[in-house]
Amino acid sequence: MRPDFGAVTNTDQIAHLIGGLLTVALITAIGVLIVAAVTWAIATGTGAWQTATRARTGVLVALAGATLTGAALAWTNWLLNTGAAL
C-alpha cells in the first residue's frame, strides 16, 4: 500500500527532478571530497598546518554530505513503508 501520488499532477516529473537533484548533490559532495583530500595531503606535506586543518574539516563535511545524500532516498522509502503499515 502506497500513498496516493495520483492526486498530485506531474509526479513523474517531480520524481525525475528529485533524482536529478540527488545526483547533482552526490557528485558535488564527491568532488569536494577529492579536492579537500588533495589539499589536506599537500598542506600536510608542506607544513601548512592551518590549511591542513581546514582541509580536514572539508573532508569531514564532504563525507557527511555524501552520506546524507545517499541515505535520503532509503530513509524516505522506509518512512513511506512504515506509514503504509500503520
MODELLER restraints for C-alpha pairs under 7 A, 6 or more apart:
rsr = mdl.restraints
at = mdl.atoms
rsr.add(forms.Gaussian(group=physical.xy_distance, feature=features.Distance(at['CA:1:A'], at['CA:84:A']), mean=5.80, stdev=0.5))
rsr.add(forms.Gaussian(group=physical.xy_distance, feature=features.Distance(at['CA:2:A'], at['CA:84:A']), mean=6.09, stdev=0.5))
rsr.add(forms.Gaussian(group=physical.xy_distance, feature=features.Distance(at['CA:5:A'], at['CA:11:A']), mean=6.81, stdev=0.5))
rsr.add(forms.Gaussian(group=physical.xy_distance, feature=features.Distance(at['CA:22:A'], at['CA:69:A']), mean=6.39, stdev=0.5))
rsr.add(forms.Gaussian(group=physical.xy_distance, feature=features.Distance(at['CA:25:A'], at['CA:69:A']), mean=6.82, stdev=0.5))
rsr.add(forms.Gaussian(group=physical.xy_distance, feature=features.Distance(at['CA:26:A'], at['CA:66:A']), mean=5.57, stdev=0.5))
rsr.add(forms.Gaussian(group=physical.xy_distance, feature=features.Distance(at['CA:26:A'], at['CA:69:A']), mean=6.16, stdev=0.5))
rsr.add(forms.Gaussian(group=physical.xy_distance, feature=features.Distance(at['CA:29:A'], at['CA:62:A']), mean=5.18, stdev=0.5))
rsr.add(forms.Gaussian(group=physical.xy_distance, feature=features.Distance(at['CA:29:A'], at['CA:65:A']), mean=6.04, stdev=0.5))
rsr.add(forms.Gaussian(group=physical.xy_distance, feature=features.Distance(at['CA:29:A'], at['CA:66:A']), mean=5.38, stdev=0.5))
rsr.add(forms.Gaussian(group=physical.xy_distance, feature=features.Distance(at['CA:30:A'], at['CA:62:A']), mean=6.92, stdev=0.5))
rsr.add(forms.Gaussian(group=physical.xy_distance, feature=features.Distance(at['CA:30:A'], at['CA:66:A']), mean=6.78, stdev=0.5))
rsr.add(forms.Gaussian(group=physical.xy_distance, feature=features.Distance(at['CA:32:A'], at['CA:62:A']), mean=6.12, stdev=0.5))
rsr.add(forms.Gaussian(group=physical.xy_distance, feature=features.Distance(at['CA:33:A'], at['CA:59:A']), mean=5.25, stdev=0.5))
rsr.add(forms.Gaussian(group=physical.xy_distance, feature=features.Distance(at['CA:33:A'], at['CA:62:A']), mean=5.17, stdev=0.5))
rsr.add(forms.Gaussian(group=physical.xy_distance, feature=features.Distance(at['CA:33:A'], at['CA:63:A']), mean=6.81, stdev=0.5))
rsr.add(forms.Gaussian(group=physical.xy_distance, feature=features.Distance(at['CA:36:A'], at['CA:55:A']), mean=5.05, stdev=0.5))
rsr.add(forms.Gaussian(group=physical.xy_distance, feature=features.Distance(at['CA:36:A'], at['CA:56:A']), mean=6.98, stdev=0.5))
rsr.add(forms.Gaussian(group=physical.xy_distance, feature=features.Distance(at['CA:36:A'], at['CA:58:A']), mean=5.63, stdev=0.5))
rsr.add(forms.Gaussian(group=physical.xy_distance, feature=features.Distance(at['CA:36:A'], at['CA:59:A']), mean=5.47, stdev=0.5))
rsr.add(forms.Gaussian(group=physical.xy_distance, feature=features.Distance(at['CA:37:A'], at['CA:55:A']), mean=6.80, stdev=0.5))
rsr.add(forms.Gaussian(group=physical.xy_distance, feature=features.Distance(at['CA:37:A'], at['CA:59:A']), mean=6.11, stdev=0.5))
rsr.add(forms.Gaussian(group=physical.xy_distance, feature=features.Distance(at['CA:39:A'], at['CA:55:A']), mean=6.08, stdev=0.5))
rsr.add(forms.Gaussian(group=physical.xy_distance, feature=features.Distance(at['CA:40:A'], at['CA:52:A']), mean=4.71, stdev=0.5))
rsr.add(forms.Gaussian(group=physical.xy_distance, feature=features.Distance(at['CA:40:A'], at['CA:55:A']), mean=4.94, stdev=0.5))
rsr.add(forms.Gaussian(group=physical.xy_distance, feature=features.Distance(at['CA:40:A'], at['CA:56:A']), mean=6.04, stdev=0.5))
rsr.add(forms.Gaussian(group=physical.xy_distance, feature=features.Distance(at['CA:43:A'], at['CA:49:A']), mean=6.67, stdev=0.5))
rsr.add(forms.Gaussian(group=physical.xy_distance, feature=features.Distance(at['CA:43:A'], at['CA:51:A']), mean=6.02, stdev=0.5))
rsr.add(forms.Gaussian(group=physical.xy_distance, feature=features.Distance(at['CA:43:A'], at['CA:52:A']), mean=5.04, stdev=0.5))
rsr.add(forms.Gaussian(group=physical.xy_distance, feature=features.Distance(at['CA:44:A'], at['CA:52:A']), mean=5.63, stdev=0.5))
